[in-house]
Every structure is written in C-alpha cells, then in structure tokens.
Amino acid sequence: MKPITTKIKKIGNSKGVIIPKKMLQEQELSEDIILTPVEGGVLISSVKEYSMDDLITLEKQKLDENNYLKMAENEIHTLNERELKSYAKETDEFNDFDVID
C-alpha cells in the first residue's frame, strides 16, 4: 500500500489520526501500538506479545544461527590451512627444479 495523506483530528480533549482499515490489516497493527518519535515525524508500530514458547523458539534460532556462523568460520579457517599446506607442498616441489636462464 502506498503512503497516504490524512489530517490530525480532534478526538475529545486529544488529537488523533484515523488509520484506514486496509492499512491496519496489511501492516498487522493491533490495538496496542508503539509511537516512536523520529526525525520529521512519528513511527507507529505494533506491540507484539510473545508466549514463552515463542521466546524459547526465538532463542533457539539465535543459538542455531550463532552455531552456524561459528561452523562457517571454522570451515573457512580449515580451508585456509589446507590451501597453505597445498601451497607449501607446491612450493617445495617447485624448489626441487633447477631454474635455467
């Protein structure tokens, strides 16, 4: 959905903005929202409530991601060691030859 232009309206002793139903649905905004001041305006975002199972799942995902990154780093390190050994072996073999000018 494209940005829309609307007006701030008086609602009782306060002021507010009406957010179109379609935008609420597309952005999955609930009744509880967070208003965050940003340069030039206000950011509106949903308050997401997590169950204990959701939090445990999120933590497991973080652990899995960290383990995956560590495994990838170890693999890169291992590859570098193999490359160095291979290069050293090639260099040693090359040194066995006499260079003729």
Disulfide bonds with the S-S distance in Angstrom:
none
